[in-house]
Amino acid sequence: MKKTLTTIILAGFITLLTATFGFAEYAATGAENFPYFHLGALIIGGLTIISLRRKYQKIYMTEAMGAFALYTVMVAISTAPVVEVIRTIVG
């Protein structure tokens, strides 16, 4: 029961971060320039982390949440709006 409950909580956290990423990118770029590849990469990464968490019991839920949060930041940094902001700050 505990394994199922932690998987549900982890899946909810991953869904929340993915939805937040999707909303932020839609607000920043609009529908015509939406980064579907990045959204797909987040979905596949989330499924991979959930799968690893279910297979290996020694991975703590907070570790899995932290890993996905860092992965989300990494994917977000490589999108066009963030690259443009970094380019204006540096240049």
Secondary structure, 3 states (H helix, E strand, C coil): CHHHHHHHHHHHHHHHHHHHHHHHHHHHHCCCCCCHHHHHHHHHHHHHHHHHHHHCCCCCHHHHHHHHHHHHHHHHHCCHHHHHHHHHHHC
